């Protein structure tokens, strides 16, 4: 347990520093609520319209596609590392074709999204 003492000390100092800043700002800070302080902040400009504005469904679909291809990249990196270390045998070809099937399935999904017009923002 002696080896964890420095980590515990740094954690205690960090938590103490954060708590101390919150308490001091609460005790010494101004408490006068004005209209400007109570209004929502939007990059230094007065808010326009409702805060409950709806986003297009296409925004969420593109976000989901981004996550999908991001996860694909996460799977490709370890595959590439392991693939280089495999011996020249049947297992290397098996692993290669398994990854090609994975990329093919993703490619079919990408083409499907493209044909459905997901990437065309002008079509309403």
Backbone as JSON, one array per atom type, in Angstrom:
{
  "sequence": "XXXXXXXXXXXXXXXXXXXXXXXXXXXXXXXXXXXXXXXXXXXXXXXXXXXXXXXXXXXXXXXXXXXXXXXXXXXXXXXXXXXXXXXXXXXXXXXXXXXXXXXXXXXXXXXXXXXXXXXXXXXX",
  "N": [[0.82, -1.2, 0.0], [2.09, 1.12, 0.38], [3.19, 2.08, -1.96], [1.1, 3.29, -3.27], [0.61, 5.63, -1.99], [1.67, 8.21, -2.94], [-0.07, 8.63, -5.15], [-2.55, 8.76, -3.89], [-2.12, 11.05, -2.37], [-1.86, 13.06, -4.37], [-4.38, 12.88, -5.55], [-5.97, 13.65, -3.37], [-5.08, 16.29, -2.99], [-5.89, 17.42, -5.45], [-8.72, 17.11, -5.38], [-9.25, 18.55, -3.05], [-8.35, 21.11, -3.81], [-10.16, 21.74, -5.88], [-12.62, 21.67, -4.44], [-12.1, 23.68, -2.57], [-11.92, 25.97, -4.23], [-14.56, 26.12, -5.16], [-16.0, 26.57, -2.77], [-14.84, 29.0, -1.86], [-15.5, 30.74, -3.99], [-18.25, 30.69, -3.75], [-18.64, 31.84, -1.24], [-17.41, 34.38, -1.45], [-18.29, 35.48, -3.82], [-20.37, 37.65, -5.88], [-23.85, 38.06, -5.37], [-25.94, 39.19, -6.67], [-28.61, 38.99, -8.72], [-29.08, 39.72, -12.0], [-30.86, 40.78, -14.96], [-29.3, 40.26, -17.19], [-27.54, 38.32, -16.24], [-29.22, 36.2, -15.81], [-30.11, 35.49, -18.29], [-29.92, 33.21, -21.1], [-26.77, 32.18, -22.47], [-25.32, 32.75, -25.57], [-22.74, 32.64, -27.24], [-22.04, 35.33, -26.77], [-24.03, 36.81, -27.92], [-27.38, 38.05, -28.14], [-29.99, 35.76, -27.38], [-31.85, 34.17, -29.97], [-34.98, 33.21, -30.98], [-36.51, 30.04, -30.05], [-35.3, 27.93, -27.43], [-35.84, 25.34, -27.7], [-35.46, 24.29, -30.25], [-35.83, 22.16, -33.04], [-33.8, 19.59, -34.52], [-32.84, 18.43, -37.74], [-33.59, 15.13, -38.85], [-31.71, 14.03, -40.46], [-29.29, 14.97, -39.51], [-28.82, 13.41, -37.24], [-28.68, 10.89, -38.44], [-26.36, 11.13, -40.01], [-24.56, 11.46, -37.94], [-24.73, 8.95, -36.73], [-23.71, 7.37, -38.8], [-21.1, 8.33, -38.82], [-20.21, 7.37, -36.33], [-20.4, 4.63, -36.84], [-18.42, 4.23, -38.87], [-16.24, 5.08, -37.47], [-16.02, 3.13, -35.51], [-15.43, 1.05, -37.19], [-12.83, 1.76, -37.95], [-11.58, 1.43, -35.51], [-11.65, -1.33, -35.28], [-10.07, -2.06, -37.42], [-7.38, -1.33, -36.89], [-6.25, -3.03, -34.73], [-6.51, -5.43, -36.12], [-4.76, -5.09, -38.29], [-2.33, -5.0, -36.92], [-2.15, -7.57, -35.78], [-2.33, -9.12, -38.06], [0.08, -8.82, -39.43], [1.83, -10.25, -37.84], [1.08, -12.88, -38.14], [1.69, -16.23, -39.22], [2.78, -17.48, -42.44], [0.34, -19.03, -43.53], [-2.69, -20.97, -43.64], [-4.23, -19.6, -41.8], [-3.6, -16.9, -42.05], [-4.68, -16.18, -44.54], [-7.35, -16.75, -43.98], [-7.94, -14.86, -41.96], [-7.53, -12.53, -43.44], [-9.58, -12.69, -45.43], [-11.81, -12.69, -43.78], [-11.73, -10.08, -42.76], [-12.09, -8.7, -45.15], [-14.71, -9.42, -45.74], [-16.0, -8.13, -43.62], [-15.41, -5.42, -44.23], [-16.69, -5.35, -46.68], [-19.42, -5.66, -45.94], [-19.78, -3.26, -44.57], [-19.35, -1.52, -46.7], [-21.53, -2.11, -48.32], [-23.57, -1.15, -46.67], [-22.88, 1.56, -46.69], [-23.26, 2.22, -49.4], [-25.99, 1.76, -49.56], [-26.95, 3.8, -47.85], [-26.13, 5.97, -49.33], [-27.64, 5.66, -51.71], [-30.17, 6.04, -50.66], [-30.16, 8.71, -50.31], [-29.02, 10.0, -48.14], [-26.83, 11.65, -47.85], [-27.4, 13.95, -49.18], [-28.03, 17.07, -48.54], [-29.62, 19.08, -49.49], [-32.12, 18.25, -50.24], [-34.33, 18.69, -48.58]],
  "CA": [[0.0, 0.0, 0.0], [2.98, 2.27, 0.47], [3.44, 2.58, -3.31], [-0.06, 4.06, -3.72], [0.51, 6.85, -1.18], [1.77, 9.44, -3.76], [-1.28, 8.79, -5.96], [-3.59, 9.21, -2.96], [-1.83, 12.44, -2.0], [-2.18, 13.92, -5.51], [-5.84, 12.87, -5.67], [-6.5, 14.45, -2.27], [-4.79, 17.69, -3.28], [-6.73, 17.86, -6.57], [-10.1, 17.23, -4.91], [-9.26, 19.65, -2.09], [-8.22, 22.36, -4.54], [-11.44, 22.0, -6.53], [-13.63, 21.98, -3.42], [-11.75, 24.97, -1.99], [-12.31, 27.0, -5.19], [-16.03, 26.24, -5.18], [-16.44, 27.17, -1.5], [-14.42, 30.4, -1.82], [-16.3, 31.51, -4.94], [-19.6, 30.78, -3.21], [-18.64, 32.76, -0.11], [-16.95, 35.72, -1.8], [-18.87, 35.95, -5.07], [-21.54, 38.5, -5.84], [-25.08, 37.28, -5.43], [-26.99, 40.02, -7.24], [-29.1, 38.41, -9.98], [-29.59, 40.71, -12.95], [-31.49, 40.18, -16.14], [-28.24, 39.76, -18.07], [-26.98, 37.08, -15.68], [-30.22, 35.13, -15.87], [-30.44, 35.13, -19.68], [-29.03, 32.19, -21.65], [-25.6, 32.72, -23.16], [-25.08, 32.17, -26.88], [-21.57, 33.23, -27.91], [-22.0, 36.76, -26.6], [-25.12, 37.46, -28.64], [-28.71, 37.84, -27.56], [-30.62, 34.57, -27.94], [-32.9, 34.4, -30.96], [-35.84, 32.04, -31.15], [-36.74, 29.14, -28.93], [-34.21, 27.01, -27.08], [-36.34, 24.0, -28.0], [-35.45, 24.13, -31.7], [-35.63, 20.77, -33.47], [-32.79, 19.32, -35.53], [-33.25, 17.52, -38.79], [-33.25, 13.73, -38.62], [-30.49, 13.74, -41.22], [-28.15, 15.25, -38.64], [-28.6, 12.22, -36.4], [-28.27, 9.79, -39.3], [-24.96, 11.32, -40.34], [-23.8, 11.19, -36.71], [-24.67, 7.49, -36.57], [-22.76, 6.87, -39.8], [-19.76, 8.66, -38.34], [-19.88, 6.41, -35.27], [-20.21, 3.34, -37.49], [-17.12, 4.16, -39.53], [-15.23, 5.23, -36.43], [-15.86, 1.8, -34.92], [-14.72, 0.25, -38.19], [-11.41, 2.08, -37.84], [-11.1, 0.82, -34.27], [-11.45, -2.75, -35.54], [-9.04, -2.26, -38.44], [-6.02, -1.16, -36.35], [-5.73, -4.27, -34.14], [-6.43, -6.46, -37.16], [-3.53, -4.88, -39.05], [-1.2, -5.36, -36.08], [-2.12, -9.03, -35.63], [-2.16, -9.72, -39.38], [1.5, -8.83, -39.78], [2.52, -11.26, -37.04], [0.63, -14.25, -38.44], [2.6, -16.99, -40.09], [2.29, -17.69, -43.81], [-0.4, -20.28, -43.53], [-4.11, -20.84, -43.9], [-4.84, -18.64, -40.88], [-3.41, -15.55, -42.57], [-5.68, -15.98, -45.58], [-8.65, -16.73, -43.33], [-8.09, -13.56, -41.3], [-7.64, -11.52, -44.49], [-10.91, -12.73, -46.04], [-12.79, -12.27, -42.77], [-11.74, -8.61, -42.73], [-12.68, -8.23, -46.39], [-16.17, -9.57, -45.57], [-16.4, -7.04, -42.72], [-15.37, -4.17, -45.0], [-17.74, -5.45, -47.69], [-20.71, -5.38, -45.3], [-19.82, -1.82, -44.34], [-19.47, -0.88, -48.0], [-22.93, -2.27, -48.74], [-24.33, -0.19, -45.86], [-22.56, 2.91, -47.18], [-23.94, 2.39, -50.69], [-27.43, 1.86, -49.25], [-27.21, 5.14, -47.34], [-25.92, 6.89, -50.44], [-28.79, 5.52, -52.61], [-31.34, 6.6, -49.98], [-30.05, 10.18, -50.32], [-28.67, 10.48, -46.81], [-25.77, 12.65, -47.92], [-27.88, 15.1, -49.93], [-28.64, 17.96, -47.57], [-30.49, 20.06, -50.16], [-33.42, 17.65, -50.59], [-35.35, 18.92, -47.56]],
  "C": [[0.86, 1.26, 0.0], [3.22, 2.89, -0.92], [2.29, 3.42, -3.85], [-0.21, 5.37, -2.96], [0.69, 8.12, -2.02], [0.52, 9.69, -4.61], [-2.43, 9.3, -5.09], [-3.37, 10.66, -2.57], [-2.2, 13.4, -3.14], [-3.7, 14.0, -5.7], [-6.47, 13.74, -4.59], [-6.27, 15.94, -2.51], [-5.69, 18.21, -4.4], [-8.18, 18.06, -6.13], [-10.23, 18.4, -3.94], [-9.19, 21.0, -2.79], [-9.53, 22.72, -5.23], [-12.53, 22.39, -5.55], [-13.37, 23.36, -2.81], [-12.15, 26.11, -2.94], [-13.82, 27.19, -5.23], [-16.53, 26.94, -3.93], [-16.07, 28.65, -1.47], [-15.24, 31.24, -2.79], [-17.74, 31.66, -4.45], [-19.67, 31.8, -2.08], [-18.32, 34.2, -0.52], [-17.6, 36.29, -3.06], [-20.08, 36.83, -4.87], [-22.8, 37.66, -6.03], [-26.24, 38.08, -6.02], [-27.38, 39.46, -8.61], [-29.67, 39.52, -10.84], [-30.21, 39.99, -14.13], [-30.44, 39.59, -17.08], [-27.65, 38.46, -17.56], [-27.95, 35.91, -15.81], [-30.56, 34.72, -17.3], [-29.48, 34.06, -20.17], [-27.91, 32.83, -22.46], [-25.39, 31.98, -24.48], [-23.98, 32.95, -27.58], [-21.55, 34.75, -27.84], [-23.11, 37.52, -27.31], [-26.43, 37.17, -27.92], [-29.34, 36.6, -28.19], [-31.77, 34.93, -28.88], [-33.7, 33.11, -31.09], [-35.93, 31.19, -29.89], [-35.51, 28.26, -28.68], [-34.6, 25.58, -27.4], [-36.4, 23.73, -29.5], [-35.14, 22.69, -32.07], [-34.55, 20.7, -34.54], [-33.37, 18.35, -36.55], [-32.81, 16.09, -38.44], [-31.97, 13.37, -39.35], [-29.24, 14.0, -40.4], [-27.83, 14.02, -37.8], [-28.15, 11.02, -37.23], [-26.8, 9.91, -39.7], [-24.08, 11.06, -39.12], [-23.68, 9.69, -36.47], [-23.72, 6.86, -37.58], [-21.33, 7.16, -39.38], [-19.32, 7.67, -37.26], [-19.61, 5.03, -35.86], [-18.82, 3.23, -38.11], [-15.97, 4.4, -38.55], [-14.97, 3.89, -35.75], [-15.16, 0.88, -35.91], [-13.22, 0.51, -38.1], [-10.81, 1.47, -36.57], [-10.85, -0.67, -34.47], [-10.31, -3.0, -36.54], [-7.62, -2.18, -37.87], [-5.52, -2.43, -35.67], [-5.61, -5.4, -35.15], [-5.13, -6.32, -37.92], [-2.3, -5.27, -38.23], [-1.05, -6.88, -35.97], [-1.82, -9.69, -36.98], [-0.7, -9.81, -39.76], [2.25, -9.93, -39.05], [2.1, -12.69, -37.34], [1.63, -14.94, -39.37], [1.96, -17.15, -41.47], [1.57, -19.03, -43.89], [-1.86, -20.0, -43.87], [-4.74, -19.77, -43.01], [-4.69, -17.21, -41.38], [-4.44, -15.25, -43.66], [-7.09, -15.92, -45.0], [-8.92, -15.37, -42.69], [-8.26, -12.45, -42.33], [-9.05, -11.51, -45.09], [-12.01, -12.39, -45.05], [-12.88, -10.75, -42.71], [-12.33, -8.05, -44.01], [-14.21, -8.37, -46.36], [-16.7, -8.44, -44.69], [-16.45, -5.71, -43.47], [-16.44, -4.18, -46.08], [-19.12, -5.16, -47.12], [-20.84, -3.88, -45.04], [-19.98, -1.05, -45.65], [-20.9, -0.98, -48.52], [-23.82, -1.3, -47.96], [-24.11, 1.24, -46.33], [-23.27, 3.18, -48.51], [-25.45, 2.53, -50.49], [-27.78, 3.26, -48.76], [-27.07, 6.18, -48.45], [-27.14, 6.87, -51.38], [-30.06, 6.11, -51.99], [-31.31, 8.12, -49.92], [-29.68, 10.77, -48.97], [-27.67, 11.63, -46.86], [-26.18, 13.9, -48.7], [-28.66, 16.01, -48.99], [-29.66, 18.91, -48.21], [-31.9, 19.54, -50.39], [-34.45, 17.77, -49.47], [-35.35, 17.89, -46.58]]
}
